[in-house]
Amino acid sequence: MDYGKGVRTMNDMLIRICVLGLMTLGSCKTGDEQLSLENQELGKDPEIMNNEAQKSSKEAPKREEVAIIGGGCFWCTEAVFEMYDGVKEVVSGYAGGATKNPTYKEICTGATGHAEVIKIVYDPAVISYRKILSVFGECHDPTTLNRQGADVGTQYRSTIMYLNEEQQKIATDWKKKLTDKFIDPVVTEIVEAPVFYPAEDYHQDYYKKNPNQGYCTFVIRPKLKKLKLE
């Protein structure tokens, strides 16, 4: 018997088995090698792809939350909150009434049921809802019913319009603590946020656009100085 021939035959069989196995399983490259090949075929450097993936996984999702409050003329409250870090946008508008798409002229009649309010878009990682309400309590008088200074009417009422249960809870706690602080009762209403209607364009950023207007000079600027915002 030719043992050499038998060994060669056995080796040939093993080679054939390996070849068939490779054909069945496909490439024997490692996962990283295969990914590298695929990235190169797509025209991307695998190291760049990996860095991009790591960067994406490390980036925290951007957060934005909304608060809706009203404390008299929205020119004033808007000017205050635009000064704070973490506040991304402040929009003056109307909410709380029955009239759809109200105009400023209709609001001034006091017949729409709407209040002048501001919608604050903010980053809760920088400024909290509690802080917003704290500032709110300082920038208006929460003890005067349907009135702020010379502005009189239900459209000037003190109001917090919550958007979720957490805001409702924080607002209720805020009012209770403020009530203990004031001699006169706090009349700020706490209601579920209704439809918000943005005010006309000329109301937006009013103080920034009209710093020397009479109301800005005699009402808003002293308030900003009192809060040490100017």
Short mmCIF file of the C-alpha atoms (twelve columns), coordinates in Angstrom:
data_MODEL
# 
_entry.id   MODEL 
# 
loop_
_atom_site.group_PDB 
_atom_site.id 
_atom_site.type_symbol 
_atom_site.label_atom_id 
_atom_site.label_alt_id 
_atom_site.label_comp_id 
_atom_site.label_asym_id 
_atom_site.label_seq_id 
_atom_site.Cartn_x 
_atom_site.Cartn_y 
_atom_site.Cartn_z 
_atom_site.pdbx_PDB_model_num 
ATOM 1   C CA . MET A 1   0.000   0.000   0.000  1 
ATOM 2   C CA . ASP A 2   1.307   3.476   -0.949 1 
ATOM 3   C CA . TYR A 3   0.999   5.435   2.309  1 
ATOM 4   C CA . GLY A 4   2.226   8.631   0.631  1 
ATOM 5   C CA . LYS A 5   -0.575  8.443   -1.889 1 
ATOM 6   C CA . GLY A 6   -3.101  7.889   0.902  1 
ATOM 7   C CA . VAL A 7   -1.888  10.924  2.794  1 
ATOM 8   C CA . ARG A 8   -2.094  13.066  -0.352 1 
ATOM 9   C CA . THR A 9   -5.634  11.821  -0.968 1 
ATOM 10  C CA . MET A 10  -6.622  12.658  2.622  1 
ATOM 11  C CA . ASN A 11  -5.064  16.123  2.298  1 
ATOM 12  C CA . ASP A 12  -6.914  16.710  -0.955 1 
ATOM 13  C CA . MET A 13  -10.183 15.814  0.730  1 
ATOM 14  C CA . LEU A 14  -9.517  18.217  3.631  1 
ATOM 15  C CA . ILE A 15  -8.679  21.017  1.209  1 
ATOM 16  C CA . ARG A 16  -11.906 20.401  -0.716 1 
ATOM 17  C CA . ILE A 17  -13.916 20.490  2.542  1 
ATOM 18  C CA . CYS A 18  -12.286 23.798  3.553  1 
ATOM 19  C CA . VAL A 19  -12.954 25.317  0.136  1 
ATOM 20  C CA . LEU A 20  -16.600 24.238  0.219  1 
ATOM 21  C CA . GLY A 21  -16.938 25.581  3.725  1 
ATOM 22  C CA . LEU A 22  -15.528 28.939  2.706  1 
ATOM 23  C CA . MET A 23  -17.841 29.097  -0.277 1 
ATOM 24  C CA . THR A 24  -20.794 28.417  1.997  1 
ATOM 25  C CA . LEU A 25  -19.857 30.774  4.811  1 
ATOM 26  C CA . GLY A 26  -18.508 33.538  2.642  1 
ATOM 27  C CA . SER A 27  -15.610 35.729  3.707  1 
ATOM 28  C CA . CYS A 28  -13.464 34.675  6.657  1 
ATOM 29  C CA . LYS A 29  -12.649 38.322  7.468  1 
ATOM 30  C CA . THR A 30  -13.312 39.492  11.004 1 
ATOM 31  C CA . GLY A 31  -16.248 41.805  11.638 1 
ATOM 32  C CA . ASP A 32  -13.966 44.853  11.757 1 
ATOM 33  C CA . GLU A 33  -12.232 43.840  8.530  1 
ATOM 34  C CA . GLN A 34  -15.542 43.292  6.779  1 
ATOM 35  C CA . LEU A 35  -16.866 46.668  8.037  1 
ATOM 36  C CA . SER A 36  -13.669 48.329  6.866  1 
ATOM 37  C CA . LEU A 37  -14.099 46.827  3.399  1 
ATOM 38  C CA . GLU A 38  -17.733 47.931  3.215  1 
ATOM 39  C CA . ASN A 39  -16.842 51.465  4.317  1 
ATOM 40  C CA . GLN A 40  -14.099 51.649  1.728  1 
ATOM 41  C CA . GLU A 41  -16.521 50.492  -0.941 1 
ATOM 42  C CA . LEU A 42  -18.836 53.330  0.155  1 
ATOM 43  C CA . GLY A 43  -15.964 55.767  -0.127 1 
ATOM 44  C CA . LYS A 44  -15.624 56.480  3.617  1 
ATOM 45  C CA . ASP A 45  -12.603 56.167  5.817  1 
ATOM 46  C CA . PRO A 46  -13.398 53.511  8.454  1 
ATOM 47  C CA . GLU A 47  -11.650 55.545  11.159 1 
ATOM 48  C CA . ILE A 48  -13.812 58.559  10.371 1 
ATOM 49  C CA . MET A 49  -16.910 56.367  10.392 1 
ATOM 50  C CA . ASN A 50  -15.991 55.040  13.819 1 
ATOM 51  C CA . ASN A 51  -15.311 58.535  15.202 1 
ATOM 52  C CA . GLU A 52  -18.640 59.775  13.859 1 
ATOM 53  C CA . ALA A 53  -20.475 56.876  15.492 1 
ATOM 54  C CA . GLN A 54  -18.764 57.512  18.835 1 
ATOM 55  C CA . LYS A 55  -19.511 61.228  18.649 1 
ATOM 56  C CA . SER A 56  -23.153 60.544  17.857 1 
ATOM 57  C CA . SER A 57  -23.522 58.180  20.802 1 
ATOM 58  C CA . LYS A 58  -21.954 60.673  23.224 1 
ATOM 59  C CA . GLU A 59  -24.085 63.673  22.210 1 
ATOM 60  C CA . ALA A 60  -26.980 64.209  24.618 1 
ATOM 61  C CA . PRO A 61  -30.330 64.871  22.984 1 
ATOM 62  C CA . LYS A 62  -31.264 68.533  22.890 1 
ATOM 63  C CA . ARG A 63  -34.116 69.364  25.225 1 
ATOM 64  C CA . GLU A 64  -36.670 72.120  24.976 1 
ATOM 65  C CA . GLU A 65  -39.642 72.766  27.217 1 
ATOM 66  C CA . VAL A 66  -42.389 75.361  27.157 1 
ATOM 67  C CA . ALA A 67  -43.947 77.556  29.837 1 
ATOM 68  C CA . ILE A 68  -46.968 79.824  29.365 1 
ATOM 69  C CA . ILE A 69  -47.548 82.625  31.871 1 
ATOM 70  C CA . GLY A 70  -49.301 85.975  31.986 1 
ATOM 71  C CA . GLY A 71  -48.693 88.894  34.326 1 
ATOM 72  C CA . GLY A 72  -50.013 92.104  32.841 1 
ATOM 73  C CA . CYS A 73  -48.817 93.621  29.583 1 
ATOM 74  C CA . PHE A 74  -46.801 91.057  27.650 1 
ATOM 75  C CA . TRP A 75  -44.312 93.716  26.517 1 
ATOM 76  C CA . CYS A 76  -43.038 93.777  30.077 1 
ATOM 77  C CA . THR A 77  -42.864 90.063  30.898 1 
ATOM 78  C CA . GLU A 78  -41.347 89.341  27.495 1 
ATOM 79  C CA . ALA A 79  -38.564 91.874  28.112 1 
ATOM 80  C CA . VAL A 80  -37.770 90.295  31.484 1 
ATOM 81  C CA . PHE A 81  -37.486 86.683  30.356 1 
ATOM 82  C CA . GLU A 82  -35.523 87.463  27.210 1 
ATOM 83  C CA . MET A 83  -32.697 88.487  29.552 1 
ATOM 84  C CA . TYR A 84  -32.241 85.027  31.101 1 
ATOM 85  C CA . ASP A 85  -29.745 82.368  30.064 1 
ATOM 86  C CA . GLY A 86  -31.423 79.170  28.956 1 
ATOM 87  C CA . VAL A 87  -34.416 80.991  27.496 1 
ATOM 88  C CA . LYS A 88  -34.335 80.286  23.783 1 
ATOM 89  C CA . GLU A 89  -37.427 82.160  22.675 1 
ATOM 90  C CA . VAL A 90  -40.214 84.294  24.111 1 
ATOM 91  C CA . VAL A 91  -43.385 84.799  22.096 1 
ATOM 92  C CA . SER A 92  -46.060 87.287  23.120 1 
ATOM 93  C CA . GLY A 93  -49.608 86.123  22.545 1 
ATOM 94  C CA . TYR A 94  -53.141 85.519  23.759 1 
ATOM 95  C CA . ALA A 95  -54.727 82.546  25.521 1 
ATOM 96  C CA . GLY A 96  -57.569 81.550  27.777 1 
ATOM 97  C CA . GLY A 97  -60.539 82.971  25.913 1 
ATOM 98  C CA . ALA A 98  -63.182 81.788  23.471 1 
ATOM 99  C CA . THR A 99  -62.422 84.015  20.480 1 
ATOM 100 C CA . LYS A 100 -60.402 82.285  17.776 1 
ATOM 101 C CA . ASN A 101 -57.420 84.112  16.285 1 
ATOM 102 C CA . PRO A 102 -58.065 87.294  18.266 1 
ATOM 103 C CA . THR A 103 -56.573 90.645  17.294 1 
ATOM 104 C CA . TYR A 104 -54.980 93.110  19.695 1 
ATOM 105 C CA . LYS A 105 -57.895 95.470  19.136 1 
ATOM 106 C CA . GLU A 106 -60.314 92.738  20.253 1 
ATOM 107 C CA . ILE A 107 -58.144 91.889  23.258 1 
ATOM 108 C CA . CYS A 108 -58.225 95.511  24.434 1 
ATOM 109 C CA . THR A 109 -62.019 95.392  24.751 1 
ATOM 110 C CA . GLY A 110 -61.713 92.752  27.483 1 
ATOM 111 C CA . ALA A 111 -64.568 90.837  25.875 1 
ATOM 112 C CA . THR A 112 -62.621 87.946  24.360 1 
ATOM 113 C CA . GLY A 113 -61.789 86.232  27.654 1 
ATOM 114 C CA . HIS A 114 -58.138 85.977  26.596 1 
ATOM 115 C CA . ALA A 115 -55.207 87.077  28.694 1 
ATOM 116 C CA . GLU A 116 -52.021 88.641  27.411 1 
ATOM 117 C CA . VAL A 117 -49.438 85.894  27.956 1 
ATOM 118 C CA . ILE A 118 -45.978 84.853  26.863 1 
ATOM 119 C CA . LYS A 119 -44.826 81.458  25.667 1 
ATOM 120 C CA . ILE A 120 -41.314 80.723  26.882 1 
ATOM 121 C CA . VAL A 121 -39.209 78.086  25.103 1 
ATOM 122 C CA . TYR A 122 -36.350 77.140  27.406 1 
ATOM 123 C CA . ASP A 123 -33.618 74.633  28.139 1 
ATOM 124 C CA . PRO A 124 -34.419 72.967  31.499 1 
ATOM 125 C CA . ALA A 125 -30.754 72.050  31.915 1 
ATOM 126 C CA . VAL A 126 -29.974 75.774  32.178 1 
ATOM 127 C CA . ILE A 127 -33.103 77.314  33.693 1 
ATOM 128 C CA . SER A 128 -35.753 75.312  35.532 1 
ATOM 129 C CA . TYR A 129 -39.523 75.745  35.575 1 
ATOM 130 C CA . ARG A 130 -39.260 76.605  39.280 1 
ATOM 131 C CA . LYS A 131 -36.819 79.388  38.452 1 
ATOM 132 C CA . ILE A 132 -39.141 80.709  35.762 1 
ATOM 133 C CA . LEU A 133 -41.988 80.918  38.283 1 
ATOM 134 C CA . SER A 134 -39.684 82.524  40.833 1 
ATOM 135 C CA . VAL A 135 -38.835 85.270  38.339 1 
ATOM 136 C CA . PHE A 136 -42.505 85.514  37.403 1 
ATOM 137 C CA . GLY A 137 -43.390 86.221  41.039 1 
ATOM 138 C CA . GLU A 138 -40.812 89.001  41.164 1 
ATOM 139 C CA . CYS A 139 -41.639 90.730  37.884 1 
ATOM 140 C CA . HIS A 140 -45.345 91.317  38.517 1 
ATOM 141 C CA . ASP A 141 -47.816 91.726  41.377 1 
ATOM 142 C CA . PRO A 142 -49.668 88.416  41.876 1 
ATOM 143 C CA . THR A 143 -52.028 89.938  44.461 1 
ATOM 144 C CA . THR A 144 -53.930 92.377  42.229 1 
ATOM 145 C CA . LEU A 145 -56.951 90.888  40.480 1 
ATOM 146 C CA . ASN A 146 -57.204 91.647  36.766 1 
ATOM 147 C CA . ARG A 147 -54.752 94.488  37.085 1 
ATOM 148 C CA . GLN A 148 -51.065 95.344  36.807 1 
ATOM 149 C CA . GLY A 149 -50.352 98.972  37.613 1 
ATOM 150 C CA . ALA A 150 -52.335 101.194 35.265 1 
ATOM 151 C CA . ASP A 151 -53.310 98.247  33.056 1 
ATOM 152 C CA . VAL A 152 -56.791 97.144  34.108 1 
ATOM 153 C CA . GLY A 153 -58.948 94.347  32.705 1 
ATOM 154 C CA . THR A 154 -59.239 90.558  32.648 1 
ATOM 155 C CA . GLN A 155 -56.698 90.504  29.811 1 
ATOM 156 C CA . TYR A 156 -54.090 91.585  32.363 1 
ATOM 157 C CA . ARG A 157 -54.829 88.866  34.902 1 
ATOM 158 C CA . SER A 158 -52.099 86.885  36.607 1 
ATOM 159 C CA . THR A 159 -52.106 83.386  35.167 1 
ATOM 160 C CA . ILE A 160 -50.047 80.223  34.923 1 
ATOM 161 C CA . MET A 161 -51.084 77.855  32.154 1 
ATOM 162 C CA . TYR A 162 -49.520 74.471  32.812 1 
ATOM 163 C CA . LEU A 163 -48.759 71.949  30.058 1 
ATOM 164 C CA . ASN A 164 -48.376 68.825  32.183 1 
ATOM 165 C CA . GLU A 165 -48.923 67.450  35.682 1 
ATOM 166 C CA . GLU A 166 -45.402 68.290  36.808 1 
ATOM 167 C CA . GLN A 167 -45.860 71.967  35.904 1 
ATOM 168 C CA . GLN A 168 -49.230 71.972  37.665 1 
ATOM 169 C CA . LYS A 169 -47.656 70.575  40.827 1 
ATOM 170 C CA . ILE A 170 -44.777 73.064  40.760 1 
ATOM 171 C CA . ALA A 171 -47.161 75.973  40.104 1 
ATOM 172 C CA . THR A 172 -49.447 74.940  42.983 1 
ATOM 173 C CA . ASP A 173 -46.450 74.698  45.318 1 
ATOM 174 C CA . TRP A 174 -45.199 78.096  44.101 1 
ATOM 175 C CA . LYS A 175 -48.556 79.740  44.815 1 
ATOM 176 C CA . LYS A 176 -48.769 78.228  48.296 1 
ATOM 177 C CA . LYS A 177 -45.306 79.470  49.255 1 
ATOM 178 C CA . LEU A 178 -46.009 82.891  47.776 1 
ATOM 179 C CA . THR A 179 -49.280 83.100  49.711 1 
ATOM 180 C CA . ASP A 180 -47.350 82.560  52.945 1 
ATOM 181 C CA . LYS A 181 -45.023 85.395  51.943 1 
ATOM 182 C CA . PHE A 182 -47.640 88.051  51.077 1 
ATOM 183 C CA . ILE A 183 -50.188 89.667  53.376 1 
ATOM 184 C CA . ASP A 184 -52.706 90.007  50.541 1 
ATOM 185 C CA . PRO A 185 -53.934 86.789  48.916 1 
ATOM 186 C CA . VAL A 186 -52.250 85.608  45.727 1 
ATOM 187 C CA . VAL A 187 -54.854 85.683  42.967 1 
ATOM 188 C CA . THR A 188 -52.804 84.014  40.214 1 
ATOM 189 C CA . GLU A 189 -54.951 81.463  38.406 1 
ATOM 190 C CA . ILE A 190 -53.469 78.048  37.606 1 
ATOM 191 C CA . VAL A 191 -55.185 76.485  34.599 1 
ATOM 192 C CA . GLU A 192 -54.481 73.872  31.970 1 
ATOM 193 C CA . ALA A 193 -52.897 75.465  28.922 1 
ATOM 194 C CA . PRO A 194 -55.485 76.272  26.250 1 
ATOM 195 C CA . VAL A 195 -54.801 77.213  22.637 1 
ATOM 196 C CA . PHE A 196 -52.053 79.814  22.363 1 
ATOM 197 C CA . TYR A 197 -52.409 82.510  19.687 1 
ATOM 198 C CA . PRO A 198 -49.219 84.455  18.824 1 
ATOM 199 C CA . ALA A 199 -49.719 88.205  18.893 1 
ATOM 200 C CA . GLU A 200 -49.110 90.451  15.907 1 
ATOM 201 C CA . ASP A 201 -45.522 90.833  14.710 1 
ATOM 202 C CA . TYR A 202 -45.124 94.376  16.018 1 
ATOM 203 C CA . HIS A 203 -45.635 93.086  19.580 1 
ATOM 204 C CA . GLN A 204 -42.738 90.630  19.369 1 
ATOM 205 C CA . ASP A 205 -39.422 91.793  20.935 1 
ATOM 206 C CA . TYR A 206 -41.166 95.071  21.653 1 
ATOM 207 C CA . TYR A 207 -38.671 96.405  24.199 1 
ATOM 208 C CA . LYS A 208 -35.683 95.522  22.028 1 
ATOM 209 C CA . LYS A 209 -37.216 97.299  19.045 1 
ATOM 210 C CA . ASN A 210 -38.602 100.293 20.945 1 
ATOM 211 C CA . PRO A 211 -36.351 100.965 23.955 1 
ATOM 212 C CA . ASN A 212 -37.177 104.680 24.045 1 
ATOM 213 C CA . GLN A 213 -40.945 104.334 23.714 1 
ATOM 214 C CA . GLY A 214 -42.817 105.820 26.689 1 
ATOM 215 C CA . TYR A 215 -44.021 102.532 28.219 1 
ATOM 216 C CA . CYS A 216 -40.566 101.023 27.807 1 
ATOM 217 C CA . THR A 217 -38.894 104.011 29.441 1 
ATOM 218 C CA . PHE A 218 -41.211 104.454 32.422 1 
ATOM 219 C CA . VAL A 219 -42.449 100.897 33.097 1 
ATOM 220 C CA . ILE A 220 -40.209 98.231  31.607 1 
ATOM 221 C CA . ARG A 221 -36.750 99.743  32.149 1 
ATOM 222 C CA . PRO A 222 -37.285 100.451 35.884 1 
ATOM 223 C CA . LYS A 223 -38.496 96.876  36.331 1 
ATOM 224 C CA . LEU A 224 -35.435 95.477  34.577 1 
ATOM 225 C CA . LYS A 225 -33.206 97.613  36.788 1 
ATOM 226 C CA . LYS A 226 -35.050 96.445  39.891 1 
ATOM 227 C CA . LEU A 227 -34.392 92.836  38.878 1 
ATOM 228 C CA . LYS A 228 -30.765 93.787  38.090 1 
ATOM 229 C CA . LEU A 229 -31.169 92.759  34.479 1 
ATOM 230 C CA . GLU A 230 -29.933 96.104  33.196 1 
# 
